Amino acid sequence: MPTFDFSCEKCSHVFEISRPFGKKVHPVCPSCGNKKTKKLISPPLIHFKGSGFYKTDSVAKPVTKKPKKEETKTEVKTEAKPETKAATEKKGNAV
């Protein structure tokens, strides 16, 4: 059974009581016997730190595939380089 903290409204005594979930009746103060007590909210005893504790940590991320682009063949055009004056003179002399 879980343990809950209570505070007495008359003497401000704080005490713990273990009782089942869902029980609506508040316990009597063990110090003064007052029936008016209020339930205190306390932080949880376990603190989860780091990765791996959330639903999104254990699920693999979906891989989205990009559609493949069709390979297009590009024609490479080569332009003839204009001959220089020195190159034309060598050819003219060789003939």
Buried (B, 14 or more C-beta within 10 A) or exposed (E): EEEBEBBBEEEEBEBEBEBEEEEEEBBBBEEEEBEEBEEEEEEEEEEEEEEEEEEEEEEEEEEEEEEEEEEEEEEEEEEEEEEEEEEEEEEEEEE
